[in-house]
């Protein structure tokens, strides 16, 4: 070290300054006791918010985070503890890493002998579809997804159908695995003859369906497309609800680019089960884009009505000419319901295209079967808490999504409360067994400084 200092001479001060700046974010978090950074025990040093988490969990949360849009407070539960979101998806756990889901490519233009890469993720689906239809998307640098190499034969499909089983990854994996329950009809054919992996990574946490469907649609993580969940903040700081209107994605979807590059000629449609599904096709990124076909497959008896609805959708112009079209179908329910839907939609696609149809089948992660705490129960634990004479902390929560809480900033200011007060209250929440509910609770800024962990 002495030799180093002599060698560098007058640059020593600069080097020390740089090292000080690098350490500054973590030090600042400790100074202000953000997220309990000042909690110490005799056996360990200070716990720095977010940095206390295992690296795979940090990596997933970082990929699912967009500064300014993500929740004001984020949290990760302890291993084995489940907190369920209102609209599907669970809060990340200490034992979580970004999950794995099956992906199948099959049909016209797909080389069935292609081995899908071990590191494939959902963000790679949109670039791969673009390759199949020969689409060169503008601004490839804004998304991190990569097309599967050598999967396209050069025979361009007139229609690509993308089927996503929302919340069905585990059941689909079991059905497709060797020795599993097996599948029937068209789905069995796709799996046996197509390019398949059971282990494509979701790439980000939390496993919010709205975020992952937008990842499928854009080819980028939430850190790039900005749809971090079914609720997020816009540029003005107002909360935005994914309610079926075109979402405010930061980057274009494959469907947006397809329409733009081909001057609105492609027919693009979405069969949806919820308004929060809309991120998979987008629709408003280009100012002069045309209106896509959107049909709801939600409500009581949707499984029975699905074949008839899908047949009517296909009659709206899909696959009628050589311009490539895109139809996305979101399905829910049991495996048998999914099989019937796949049979119907693929048979219709073959009929209208004369066999020039390609299909992609995938899923979003399954709900945990472990008994858990609902987010409503969690929030009720914040009743009556608050420093001094301040109102209950629960009154400061404007909205919740899997993995985090959005705060009502006006109420916070009126009550004289700071983010650290809410962080402290959430850290005190207990599971039904009386153990701490969360392994770590931290403000948004802790993720922004996560590169310094």
VEXDREN-2710 file (C-alpha; in Angstrom, 1 decimal):
% VEXDREN-2710
k/r/px/py/pz
1/UNK/0.0/0.0/0.0
2/UNK/2.9/2.4/0.8
3/UNK/4.4/1.7/-2.6
4/UNK/1.1/2.4/-4.2
5/UNK/0.8/5.7/-2.5
6/UNK/4.3/6.7/-3.6
7/UNK/3.7/5.6/-7.1
8/UNK/0.5/7.6/-7.5
9/UNK/2.0/10.6/-5.8
10/UNK/-0.4/13.6/-6.0
11/UNK/-3.3/11.4/-7.2
12/UNK/-3.8/10.0/-3.8
13/UNK/-6.3/12.6/-2.8
14/UNK/-8.3/12.0/-5.9
15/UNK/-8.4/8.3/-5.3
16/UNK/-9.6/8.7/-1.7
17/UNK/-12.3/11.1/-2.9
18/UNK/-13.6/8.7/-5.5
19/UNK/-13.7/5.9/-2.9
20/UNK/-15.6/8.2/-0.6
21/UNK/-18.2/9.0/-3.2
22/UNK/-18.7/5.3/-4.1
23/UNK/-19.4/4.6/-0.4
24/UNK/-21.6/7.6/0.0
25/UNK/-25.0/6.1/-0.9
26/UNK/-24.8/3.3/1.6
27/UNK/-23.4/5.6/4.2
28/UNK/-26.2/8.1/3.6
29/UNK/-28.7/5.3/4.1
30/UNK/-27.2/4.4/7.4
31/UNK/-27.0/8.0/8.6
32/UNK/-30.7/8.6/8.0
33/UNK/-31.6/5.2/9.4
34/UNK/-33.6/4.4/6.2
35/UNK/-35.4/1.1/6.4
36/UNK/-33.8/0.2/9.7
37/UNK/-30.3/0.7/8.5
38/UNK/-29.3/1.7/12.0
39/UNK/-30.5/-1.6/13.6
40/UNK/-27.4/-3.3/14.9
41/UNK/-26.7/-6.4/17.0
42/UNK/-23.5/-7.3/18.8
43/UNK/-22.8/-10.0/16.2
44/UNK/-23.3/-8.0/13.0
45/UNK/-22.7/-4.5/11.6
46/UNK/-25.4/-2.2/10.3
47/UNK/-28.0/-3.7/8.0
48/UNK/-28.1/-1.6/4.8
49/UNK/-31.6/-1.6/3.2
50/UNK/-32.0/-3.7/0.1
51/UNK/-28.3/-4.8/0.3
52/UNK/-29.2/-7.3/3.0
53/UNK/-31.1/-9.4/0.4
54/UNK/-29.6/-12.4/-1.5
55/UNK/-28.1/-11.3/-4.8
56/UNK/-30.7/-13.2/-7.0
57/UNK/-33.5/-11.4/-5.2
58/UNK/-31.8/-8.0/-5.6
59/UNK/-31.2/-8.7/-9.3
60/UNK/-34.8/-9.6/-9.8
61/UNK/-36.1/-6.5/-8.0
62/UNK/-33.7/-4.3/-9.9
63/UNK/-35.0/-5.7/-13.2
64/UNK/-38.6/-5.1/-12.0
65/UNK/-37.9/-1.5/-10.8
66/UNK/-38.4/1.8/-12.6
67/UNK/-37.4/4.9/-10.6
68/UNK/-40.4/7.3/-10.1
69/UNK/-42.9/4.7/-11.3
70/UNK/-42.4/1.9/-8.7
71/UNK/-43.9/1.9/-5.2
72/UNK/-42.6/4.4/-2.7
73/UNK/-41.9/1.5/-0.3
74/UNK/-40.9/-2.0/-1.3
75/UNK/-40.7/-5.1/0.9
76/UNK/-39.6/-8.8/0.7
77/UNK/-41.2/-11.4/3.0
78/UNK/-39.3/-14.0/5.0
79/UNK/-38.8/-17.5/3.5
80/UNK/-42.1/-19.4/3.5
81/UNK/-44.2/-16.4/4.2
82/UNK/-46.7/-15.4/1.5
83/UNK/-48.4/-12.1/1.0
84/UNK/-50.9/-12.2/-1.8
85/UNK/-51.7/-9.2/-4.1
86/UNK/-55.3/-8.1/-4.8
87/UNK/-55.1/-8.9/-8.5
88/UNK/-52.8/-11.9/-8.6
89/UNK/-49.2/-12.3/-7.8
90/UNK/-47.4/-12.6/-4.5
91/UNK/-44.9/-10.3/-2.8
92/UNK/-41.3/-11.4/-3.3
93/UNK/-39.9/-13.7/-0.7
94/UNK/-36.4/-13.9/0.8
95/UNK/-36.1/-17.4/-0.9
96/UNK/-37.3/-16.1/-4.3
97/UNK/-35.3/-15.6/-7.4
98/UNK/-37.0/-14.7/-10.7
99/UNK/-39.1/-17.7/-11.6
100/UNK/-39.2/-20.1/-14.5
101/UNK/-42.0/-20.7/-17.0
102/UNK/-42.5/-22.9/-20.1
103/UNK/-42.2/-21.5/-23.6
104/UNK/-43.2/-23.3/-26.8
105/UNK/-42.7/-22.2/-30.4
106/UNK/-44.3/-24.2/-33.2
107/UNK/-45.7/-23.9/-36.7
108/UNK/-45.1/-22.3/-40.0
109/UNK/-41.7/-20.6/-40.1
110/UNK/-40.4/-22.3/-36.9
111/UNK/-37.5/-24.7/-37.1
112/UNK/-38.7/-27.5/-34.7
113/UNK/-35.1/-28.7/-34.1
114/UNK/-34.1/-25.4/-32.5
115/UNK/-32.7/-25.8/-29.0
116/UNK/-34.0/-22.9/-26.9
117/UNK/-31.1/-21.5/-24.9
118/UNK/-30.7/-22.3/-21.2
119/UNK/-30.7/-18.6/-20.3
120/UNK/-33.9/-17.8/-22.3
121/UNK/-36.3/-15.3/-20.6
122/UNK/-39.7/-13.9/-21.3
123/UNK/-38.1/-10.8/-22.7
124/UNK/-36.8/-12.9/-25.6
125/UNK/-40.2/-13.9/-26.9
126/UNK/-41.1/-10.7/-28.7
127/UNK/-37.7/-10.4/-30.5
128/UNK/-38.1/-14.1/-31.5
129/UNK/-41.6/-13.4/-33.0
130/UNK/-40.2/-10.4/-34.8
131/UNK/-37.6/-12.7/-36.4
132/UNK/-40.2/-15.2/-37.5
133/UNK/-42.2/-12.5/-39.3
134/UNK/-39.2/-10.7/-40.7
135/UNK/-39.8/-7.5/-38.8
136/UNK/-36.8/-5.2/-38.1
137/UNK/-38.0/-3.2/-35.0
138/UNK/-36.9/0.4/-34.6
139/UNK/-34.5/1.3/-31.8
140/UNK/-33.4/-2.2/-30.8
141/UNK/-31.0/-0.7/-28.2
142/UNK/-33.9/0.2/-25.8
143/UNK/-34.8/-3.4/-24.9
144/UNK/-32.6/-6.2/-23.7
145/UNK/-34.4/-9.2/-25.1
146/UNK/-32.7/-11.2/-27.8
147/UNK/-34.2/-13.4/-30.6
148/UNK/-33.5/-17.1/-30.4
149/UNK/-30.8/-17.8/-33.0
150/UNK/-31.6/-19.9/-36.1
151/UNK/-35.2/-20.5/-35.1
152/UNK/-36.7/-18.9/-38.3
153/UNK/-36.8/-21.0/-41.4
154/UNK/-37.5/-18.1/-43.7
155/UNK/-41.1/-19.2/-44.4
156/UNK/-43.0/-16.3/-43.0
157/UNK/-46.3/-17.0/-41.2
158/UNK/-49.3/-15.0/-42.1
159/UNK/-50.5/-15.1/-38.5
160/UNK/-48.7/-15.5/-35.2
161/UNK/-50.9/-16.6/-32.2
162/UNK/-49.5/-16.1/-28.8
163/UNK/-51.3/-17.9/-26.0
164/UNK/-50.5/-17.0/-22.4
165/UNK/-51.9/-19.0/-19.5
166/UNK/-52.0/-16.5/-16.7
167/UNK/-51.0/-18.0/-13.4
168/UNK/-50.6/-21.5/-15.0
169/UNK/-46.8/-21.9/-15.2
170/UNK/-46.7/-24.8/-12.7
171/UNK/-49.6/-26.7/-14.1
172/UNK/-48.3/-26.3/-17.7
173/UNK/-44.8/-27.4/-16.6
174/UNK/-46.2/-30.5/-14.9
175/UNK/-48.3/-31.3/-18.0
176/UNK/-45.3/-30.9/-20.4
177/UNK/-42.7/-32.6/-18.2
178/UNK/-41.8/-36.2/-18.9
179/UNK/-44.0/-38.4/-16.8
180/UNK/-46.4/-35.6/-16.1
181/UNK/-50.1/-35.5/-16.6
182/UNK/-49.7/-35.2/-20.4
183/UNK/-51.6/-32.9/-22.7
184/UNK/-54.1/-33.5/-25.4
185/UNK/-54.9/-32.2/-28.8
186/UNK/-53.0/-29.4/-30.5
187/UNK/-50.9/-28.6/-27.4
188/UNK/-49.4/-32.1/-27.3
189/UNK/-48.4/-31.7/-30.9
190/UNK/-46.7/-28.3/-30.3
191/UNK/-44.7/-29.7/-27.4
192/UNK/-43.6/-32.9/-29.2
193/UNK/-42.8/-31.3/-32.5
194/UNK/-41.8/-27.7/-31.6
195/UNK/-39.0/-25.8/-29.9
196/UNK/-39.7/-26.0/-26.2
197/UNK/-38.2/-25.1/-22.8
198/UNK/-39.8/-25.6/-19.4
199/UNK/-37.4/-23.2/-17.8
200/UNK/-37.5/-19.7/-19.4
201/UNK/-36.8/-17.1/-16.7
202/UNK/-39.3/-14.4/-15.9
203/UNK/-36.3/-12.1/-15.3
204/UNK/-37.8/-9.8/-12.7
205/UNK/-39.5/-9.5/-9.3
206/UNK/-42.2/-9.2/-8.2
207/UNK/-44.1/-11.6/-10.5
208/UNK/-46.8/-9.2/-11.2
209/UNK/-48.9/-10.4/-14.2
210/UNK/-49.3/-6.8/-15.6
211/UNK/-45.5/-6.4/-15.5
212/UNK/-44.7/-9.8/-17.0
213/UNK/-47.2/-9.5/-19.8
214/UNK/-45.7/-6.2/-20.8
215/UNK/-42.3/-7.8/-20.8
216/UNK/-43.7/-10.4/-23.2
217/UNK/-45.1/-7.7/-25.3
218/UNK/-42.1/-5.3/-25.5
219/UNK/-39.0/-7.5/-25.2
220/UNK/-37.6/-5.6/-22.2
221/UNK/-37.8/-5.9/-18.4
222/UNK/-40.0/-3.5/-16.3
223/UNK/-36.7/-1.6/-15.7
224/UNK/-37.0/-0.7/-19.4
225/UNK/-40.7/-0.6/-20.2
226/UNK/-41.8/1.0/-17.0
227/UNK/-45.0/-1.1/-16.4
228/UNK/-44.0/-2.2/-12.9
229/UNK/-47.4/-3.5/-12.0
230/UNK/-51.1/-3.0/-12.3
231/UNK/-50.6/0.4/-10.6
232/UNK/-47.7/2.8/-11.2
233/UNK/-46.9/6.5/-11.1
234/UNK/-46.9/8.7/-14.2
235/UNK/-44.5/11.5/-15.0
236/UNK/-46.7/14.0/-12.9
237/UNK/-46.6/11.7/-9.9
238/UNK/-50.2/10.6/-10.2
239/UNK/-51.2/7.0/-9.8
240/UNK/-52.2/5.2/-13.0
241/UNK/-54.4/2.1/-13.0
242/UNK/-54.0/-0.5/-15.7
243/UNK/-57.7/-0.7/-16.6
244/UNK/-57.7/-1.8/-20.2
245/UNK/-56.9/1.5/-21.8
246/UNK/-53.5/1.6/-23.7
247/UNK/-50.8/1.7/-21.0
248/UNK/-48.0/4.2/-20.8
249/UNK/-45.1/2.0/-21.6
250/UNK/-41.8/3.7/-21.9
251/UNK/-40.8/1.6/-25.0
252/UNK/-43.0/0.3/-27.8
253/UNK/-44.4/-3.2/-27.9
254/UNK/-43.9/-5.6/-30.8
255/UNK/-47.5/-5.0/-31.8
256/UNK/-46.9/-1.2/-31.8
257/UNK/-43.8/-1.6/-34.0
258/UNK/-45.5/-4.1/-36.3
259/UNK/-48.4/-1.6/-37.0
260/UNK/-46.0/1.3/-37.4
261/UNK/-43.5/-0.3/-39.8
262/UNK/-46.2/-1.8/-42.0
263/UNK/-48.4/1.3/-42.0
264/UNK/-51.3/-0.1/-40.0
265/UNK/-51.9/-3.0/-42.4
266/UNK/-51.5/-5.9/-39.9
267/UNK/-54.5/-7.0/-37.9
268/UNK/-53.6/-7.1/-34.2
269/UNK/-55.9/-8.3/-31.5
270/UNK/-56.0/-9.2/-27.8
271/UNK/-58.4/-11.6/-26.1
272/UNK/-58.1/-10.5/-22.5
273/UNK/-59.2/-11.7/-19.0
274/UNK/-58.5/-8.3/-17.3
275/UNK/-57.8/-4.7/-18.1
276/UNK/-54.3/-5.1/-16.7
277/UNK/-53.4/-7.5/-19.6
278/UNK/-53.2/-4.6/-22.0
279/UNK/-49.5/-4.1/-21.8
280/UNK/-48.8/-7.2/-23.9
281/UNK/-50.0/-5.3/-27.1
282/UNK/-49.8/-1.7/-26.0
283/UNK/-51.6/0.5/-28.5
284/UNK/-50.7/4.1/-27.8
285/UNK/-46.9/4.4/-28.2
286/UNK/-47.2/5.8/-31.8
287/UNK/-49.5/8.8/-31.9
288/UNK/-51.2/7.8/-35.2
289/UNK/-51.5/4.1/-34.5
290/UNK/-54.8/2.4/-35.4
291/UNK/-57.1/0.8/-32.9
292/UNK/-56.5/-2.9/-32.1
293/UNK/-59.1/-5.5/-31.6
294/UNK/-59.7/-6.2/-28.0
295/UNK/-62.2/-8.8/-26.7
296/UNK/-62.9/-9.8/-23.1
297/UNK/-62.8/-13.4/-22.0
298/UNK/-63.6/-12.5/-18.4
299/UNK/-66.5/-13.2/-16.1
300/UNK/-68.6/-16.2/-15.1
301/UNK/-68.7/-19.0/-17.6
302/UNK/-65.8/-17.6/-19.6
303/UNK/-64.3/-21.1/-20.1
304/UNK/-67.5/-22.4/-21.7
305/UNK/-67.8/-19.3/-23.9
306/UNK/-64.2/-19.3/-25.0
307/UNK/-64.4/-21.5/-28.2
308/UNK/-67.3/-19.4/-29.6
309/UNK/-65.6/-16.1/-28.7
310/UNK/-62.3/-17.2/-30.3
311/UNK/-64.0/-18.3/-33.5
312/UNK/-65.7/-14.9/-33.8
313/UNK/-62.4/-13.1/-33.2
314/UNK/-60.7/-15.1/-36.0
315/UNK/-63.5/-14.0/-38.4
316/UNK/-62.4/-10.3/-38.0
317/UNK/-59.7/-10.5/-40.7
318/UNK/-56.8/-12.4/-39.2
319/UNK/-54.6/-14.2/-41.7
320/UNK/-56.5/-13.1/-44.8
321/UNK/-53.4/-11.8/-46.7
322/UNK/-49.7/-12.1/-46.7
323/UNK/-49.2/-9.2/-44.3
324/UNK/-48.3/-10.8/-40.9
325/UNK/-50.9/-10.5/-38.2
326/UNK/-50.7/-10.9/-34.5
327/UNK/-53.3/-12.3/-32.1
328/UNK/-52.6/-12.6/-28.3
329/UNK/-54.9/-14.8/-26.2
330/UNK/-54.8/-14.6/-22.4
331/UNK/-56.4/-17.6/-20.8
332/UNK/-57.1/-18.7/-17.2
333/UNK/-58.6/-21.8/-15.6
334/UNK/-57.8/-25.4/-15.6
335/UNK/-55.5/-27.3/-18.0
336/UNK/-58.5/-28.7/-19.8
337/UNK/-59.9/-25.2/-20.4
338/UNK/-56.5/-24.1/-21.8
339/UNK/-56.3/-27.1/-24.1
340/UNK/-59.8/-26.5/-25.5
341/UNK/-58.9/-22.8/-26.1
342/UNK/-55.7/-23.8/-27.8
343/UNK/-57.4/-26.4/-30.0
344/UNK/-60.0/-23.9/-31.1
345/UNK/-57.8/-21.0/-31.8
346/UNK/-55.2/-23.0/-33.6
347/UNK/-57.8/-24.8/-35.8
348/UNK/-59.3/-21.4/-36.7
349/UNK/-55.8/-20.1/-37.5
350/UNK/-55.0/-23.0/-39.8
351/UNK/-58.3/-22.6/-41.6
352/UNK/-58.0/-18.8/-42.3
353/UNK/-54.3/-19.0/-43.3
354/UNK/-54.2/-22.2/-45.2
355/UNK/-51.8/-23.6/-42.6
356/UNK/-49.4/-20.6/-42.6
357/UNK/-49.8/-20.0/-38.8
358/UNK/-47.2/-20.0/-36.0
359/UNK/-48.1/-20.3/-32.4
360/UNK/-46.3/-19.5/-29.1
361/UNK/-47.5/-20.9/-25.8
362/UNK/-46.2/-19.6/-22.4
363/UNK/-47.5/-18.7/-19.0
364/UNK/-47.0/-16.4/-16.0
365/UNK/-46.0/-17.9/-12.6
366/UNK/-48.5/-19.9/-10.6
367/UNK/-49.9/-18.7/-7.3
368/UNK/-48.1/-20.2/-4.3
369/UNK/-50.1/-23.0/-2.7
370/UNK/-48.8/-22.0/0.7
371/UNK/-51.4/-20.5/2.9
372/UNK/-50.7/-16.8/3.1
373/UNK/-51.8/-13.4/4.2
374/UNK/-53.8/-11.2/1.9
375/UNK/-52.6/-7.6/1.4
376/UNK/-55.9/-6.5/3.0
377/UNK/-55.0/-8.3/6.2
378/UNK/-51.5/-6.9/6.0
379/UNK/-52.8/-3.4/5.8
380/UNK/-55.2/-3.9/8.7
381/UNK/-52.0/-4.5/10.7
382/UNK/-51.2/-0.8/10.2
383/UNK/-54.4/0.4/11.9
384/UNK/-53.7/2.4/15.0
385/UNK/-50.0/2.8/14.3
386/UNK/-48.2/6.1/13.8
387/UNK/-45.8/8.2/15.8
388/UNK/-47.3/10.4/18.5
389/UNK/-50.7/11.8/17.6
390/UNK/-50.3/11.1/13.8
391/UNK/-53.1/9.3/12.0
392/UNK/-52.9/5.5/11.4
393/UNK/-50.2/4.6/9.0
394/UNK/-52.8/2.7/6.9
395/UNK/-54.4/6.0/6.0
396/UNK/-51.1/7.0/4.3
397/UNK/-51.3/4.1/1.8
398/UNK/-52.8/5.2/-1.5
399/UNK/-52.5/1.8/-3.3
400/UNK/-50.7/-1.5/-3.1
401/UNK/-49.2/-3.9/-5.6
402/UNK/-47.3/-7.1/-5.1
403/UNK/-44.0/-6.0/-3.6
404/UNK/-44.8/-2.5/-2.5
405/UNK/-47.0/0.4/-1.3
406/UNK/-47.7/3.7/-2.9
407/UNK/-48.1/6.5/-0.4
408/UNK/-50.5/9.4/-0.4
409/UNK/-48.0/12.2/-0.4
410/UNK/-50.5/15.0/0.4
411/UNK/-51.7/13.1/3.5
412/UNK/-48.2/12.4/4.5
413/UNK/-47.3/16.1/4.4
414/UNK/-50.5/17.1/6.3
415/UNK/-49.8/14.5/9.0
416/UNK/-46.1/15.5/9.3
417/UNK/-45.0/12.0/8.5
418/UNK/-41.9/10.9/6.5
419/UNK/-41.4/7.7/4.4
420/UNK/-39.1/6.4/7.2
421/UNK/-42.2/6.4/9.6
422/UNK/-44.1/4.1/7.2
423/UNK/-41.1/1.9/6.7
424/UNK/-40.7/1.5/10.5
425/UNK/-44.4/0.6/10.9
426/UNK/-44.3/-2.0/8.1
427/UNK/-41.2/-3.6/9.5
428/UNK/-43.1/-4.2/12.7
429/UNK/-45.8/-6.2/11.0
430/UNK/-46.1/-9.9/12.1
431/UNK/-47.3/-13.1/10.4
432/UNK/-50.2/-15.1/11.9
433/UNK/-47.5/-17.2/13.7
434/UNK/-46.2/-14.0/15.4
435/UNK/-42.9/-13.9/13.5
436/UNK/-41.8/-10.8/11.5
437/UNK/-43.7/-10.7/8.2
438/UNK/-40.9/-9.1/6.2
439/UNK/-37.2/-9.8/5.9
440/UNK/-36.5/-6.3/4.6
441/UNK/-38.5/-3.1/4.0
442/UNK/-36.9/-0.2/2.1
443/UNK/-37.8/3.0/0.3
444/UNK/-37.5/3.3/-3.5
445/UNK/-34.2/5.1/-3.2
446/UNK/-32.5/2.0/-1.8
447/UNK/-33.0/0.2/-5.1
448/UNK/-31.7/3.1/-7.0
449/UNK/-28.5/2.9/-5.0
450/UNK/-28.5/-0.9/-5.2
451/UNK/-25.5/-1.0/-7.6
452/UNK/-23.3/0.0/-4.6
453/UNK/-24.3/-3.0/-2.5
END
